């Protein structure tokens, strides 16, 4: 009897030891002082400037937790919860949403890859690895008006292991409505439009290349455009996106070059000044001058059709690591617009700047908001200096 009990105890201990689990709390706090000139005045007939305390110019302030349970045989159960917030005000990144960036659960296998379900950063965030400024506030996202920043709800994603330097990542986001592509109601009440994408990456010691395709469906009618609402956002809200990028690693230097295109479908009667397609290119170099200090220079360009014009962002900056967890950062940037373009340094919504009616969810339906887009053909210049701490 004693031998049987001892054997059972040893077996139980083996099961407990086998199913190892851990939970990690993590976060990042980013804050600094920002100056911008060339902002529109309230009536959009002139320019002004401002100085403000800003959170998230170098990187989103966030906090979260992630966990893993090893259930044996190379299999693990995973979860991640992550939300953004402002260090300037303490406000959540999305009102009423604690975990607005990540809320996933799933599993992984050493041989077959990782499958997750829930809310994630949308696959277009894969641009991050190929942006010299890592999609900071004044970078590639500015010239696509935040198209590469969104999150994706009702999502299923798969990340493959690496095979000979290649790996594949895919996402599929359900509309969760009676329509396959989504639709119905107003912009603020309709179910999400279907979203999906596929990413292929090849990496070796000298270079890394990535191709990416994604689409975001209109949540009102399920289309790849906005044919009925009169929106001025064009491909910055809905449509297909194509991306090809390369990183080249040369000792202390990293050289990056990208092409990115966005296309809508099914739009008719689009007013002049609202694009249906955009083409964006950028390039930059990062010099890791010392293990602690990095200098960055980049140029971003966008060309929008249908009279929406073109723009360039010229920027330099860098960071200095005070420790493994804390860095100081600085960025100087200017955006130059063609005669009909009004792109800003920040990733502003399309349309006229100044004080405008409506809200982000339902433009033109009451209330008022301030849009930072400069007057057409005018430039903006900014300087930002801050501190970032990770834990």
N, C-alpha and C positions, 0 to 999 in steps of 0.2 A: 504493500500500500504506500509506504513512504517513498519507495523508488518510483512508483507511478506518479505521485504528487510532485516529486522532484523533476521528473521528465516533463510534466505539464507546465511547471513553472519556468523551466528553461525554454520550452517552446514559446510560451507567452512573451518572455523577455526578448526572444529572437524577433518576434513580430513587432514589438514596440521599437526595437533598435532599427529594424528594417525600414519602418515607415517614418523616416526623419522628416521634420517639418520646421520651417522658420518663417518669421515675419520681419520685414525690414521697414522702418519708418524713414522717410527721406523728404528733402525739400530744397528749395532754392529761393533766395530773397534777392531782388534786384531793385535798386533805387539810384536816382541821380538827379542832376539839375540839367534842364534842357532849355536852349534858346533857339527860337525860329523867327526868321524874318520872312516877309512876303506872304503872310497869312491874309485872307480876305477880311475886309471890314464887314459889319453886320448887313449892310445893304448891297454888298458885292459890287461896289463901284470904286474900290481903292484897296490899299494894302495897309497892314499893321504888323506888329510883332509882339512877342511875349516871352517871358521867362517863367518856368514852372518846375515844380518837383514832379518827377515822373517815375513810374514803376513799370519795368518791363521793356525799356528801350534796347538793352543788350540781350535780354532773355526773359521769358515769362517767369514771373514769380509764382511758385507752385508748391504744393505739399501733397504727400500721399503715402501710401503703404502698399507693399507687395509681399506676397507669400508664395511658398513652394512646399509641397509635400512629396517626398520621394516614396513612391509606392512599389518600387522594385522593378527589375527587369528593364531598366533604362526608361521607365515611365514616371512622369511627375504631374501632379495637379497644381495649377497656377491660378493666382488671382492678382489683380492690380486695381487700386482705387487712387485717382489723382484729380485734384482740382486746382484752378488758378485763382489768384487774388491780387489785390493791389496793396503794395507796401505803403503807398501814399495815403490811402484812406481806410484800408482794412476790408474793403468791399470784395465780395466774391466776383470772380470773373464773369459768371453768368448768374443773374438774379434768380434765386430760388433753386439753384443747382449746385450742390456741394461738390459732386464729382463730375465736373463738366468736361474734363479731358479724357479720363479713363475710368471705366467701371466694367471690368471683364473677368470672366472665369473660363478656364479651359484646361487643356492638357498638352503635354509634350512628350515626345519619344526621341531618344538620341539618334535613331536611324531614320525616322519618318517625318520629323518636324513638329511644329507647334500649331494647334488649332485653338482659337479664342472666340468667345461669344460675348457681345455687349457693346459698350460705347468705347470708341477709340479715336485718336487723331486720324483724320482722313488720309488715304494713301498718298494724296498730293503733297503731304508733308515730307515725302521722300526727297523733295527738292532740297531740303535742309543740308544734306551732306555735300551738296555741290554749290552752295552759295558761300562766297568768301566770308560774308558776315553772318552766316548761319541763320538766315531769315530774321535778322534783328529788325527793329522798327523801321530803319531806313535802308532797304535792300530790295531783293527781287519781289517780295510781296507787295511793295508799294506800287509797282507798275502793273500789277494784276489786281489791285484794290482788295487784297486779302484773300484772293481765290485759293491760295495754297495753305491757308491757316485753319480751315474748318475742322470740326469734329464730325464723326459719323455714328449715328445711333442705330439700334437694331441690326448690329453688324456681326458678320461671320468672317474671320480672317484666317489665313494660312501662311505660315513662314516655313520654307523648306530648310533643311540643312545645306551646307555647302558641298557641292560636288565638283571637284576639279577647279575650284575658284568661282563657280557659278552658284547663285541662289535665286529663288523665286519667292515673291510675296504677292498675295492677292487678297482683295476685300470684296464682300458683297453685302450691301445694306438693304434690308427689306423695307418696302414702303409701309408695311403694316396696315394697308387699306384694302378695300375691295377691288381697287385697280392695281394691276401689276406694277405700273410705273409710278403710282401715287396720283393724288389730285383730289380736288373737291374742297369747297369752302373758300375762305379768304387767305391771304398770305400768313396771317397770324393764327388761323384755326385749322388749316389743312394739315392732313397727315404728311410726314416727310416724303419727299420725292425719292425714288430709288437712286442709289449711288453705288458705284463699283469701280474697280480698277485692277490692273496687273502691272507688276514691276519685276524686271529682270536685271540682275547686277552681276558683273564679273570683277573680281578683285585679285590683284597680285601685288608683289612688293614694289613695283614700279608705277603702276597706274590702276585706276578703277573707272569702269564705265557703267552707266545705268540707262536703261530705257524704261519709260513709264507711260501708260495710257490710263485715263480715268474719265468718268462721266458723272455729272450731277444733273438729275432730272428736276424740272419745275414742280414744286410741291402743290401748285394749284391745278395744273392740267397734265402733268407727267411728261411734258415735252422736253426737248433739248434746247429750249429757248424760252422766249416770253412773248408770244405773238399777240396776246390780248390785253395785258394789263397796262401797257404804255410805260413800262419801266425803262429807265435809262442805263441799267446795269449791264445789259447784253451778256457777253461771255464771262463777265466777272462774277456772275451769280450761277448761271446754268450753261450747260454745253459739254463738249468733249475737250480734253486737254492731251497734248502730246509733248513728251519731254525726252531729250537726249543730253546727257552730260558726261564730262570726263574730269577726273582728278589725276594729276601727274605729281608723283612724289620724287623730288630731287634733293636729297639731303635735308638742309634746313628750309627748303622752299617747297611750297605746294602751289601748283598752277591749276586753275579751274576754268572751264569753258562750257557754256550751255546754250542750247536752243530749246525754246518752249513755245508752243502754239496753242491757241484756244479757238474753238469753232462752235457756233450755234447751228441749229437746224430748225426749219419750219417757220422762221420769222418772216412776216410780211408787213409792208407799210412802216418800216422802221424809220423814224425821223433822222434827218441828217444830224450827225454829231453823236449818234448812238452806234457803236461798232457792233458788227456781227462776227468779226474775227479779229484776233490780235496775234502778233508775232513778237517774241521777246528773245533777245540774246544778251548774254553778259559774260564777262571774263574778269579774272582777278588773280592776285598773287598774295600769298601769306609767307612772310619771312619769320621763322622762329629764331630770332637773333640770339637768344639765350634760352636755357630751359624755362626761365620765368617770363621772358618778354617776347611778344609777337607784334609785328607790324603788318597791316593789311591795306591793300589798295584795290579798288574795283570800279568797273564801269557797267552800268545797266542800261539797256535800251529797249523801248517798246514802240511798235508801230501798229496803230489801230485803223481799220478801214472806215468807210462811210463818213469821212470828214472829221473823225475824232482825233486825227493828228498823231504826232509822235513826241517822245520825250526821252531824255537821258538823265541818269543820276550818276554823278561823279563823287566818289567818297574815299576817304582815307581814315584810318583809325588803328587801334591796337589795344592790347591788354597787358597787364603786368600782374603776375601771381605773387601775392604776399605770402601765400601758403598753398597747400594742396587744395584747400577749400575756399579761399578768398582771393578775389582778383579786383583790380582797378581797371576801368575801361574808359575809352574816349573815342568819339567818332565825329568827324566833320564832313558834311555832305551838302550838295546843292543839286536841285532838279531844274533842268532847263526844258521848257515846253516850246513846241512849234506854235504857230499862230492860233490854231484852233484847239490845242490840247490844254488840259488843266489838271494834270497829275500833280499830286503833292508828295512831300517826303514821307508822310504817314500813309498807311493803306486806307485812304478815305473812300467812302461810297462814291459812285459816279454821280455826276450832276453838278449843278451850280453850288458854289461855296456860300459862305455867309450864313445868316440865320434863315433857315428854310422850314416850311410847314411839314407836319407829319412826323412819323416815327420811323425807326429802322424797319419795323415789322410791316407797317401799313403807310407808305409814303403818301403825303397829301391828305391824311384823314385826321386832322386836328393836332394840336400840340405844336411844338417848335423844337428844332435842333440846330446845332451849329456845325456846318460842314467846312473842313479846313482846306478844300481845294482852292488854289489860287485862281485869280481871274485868267481867262484864256490867254495863252502866249506869255505869261509871266512866270517868274522863277521863284523858288523858295530856297533859303539857305539855313542850315542849322548846325549847332554844336551841342554835343552831349558829353557829360562826364559823370561817371557813377562808380558804384561798388556792387559787387555780387558775392554772396556767400552761399555755399551749398552745405547740406548736412545729410 
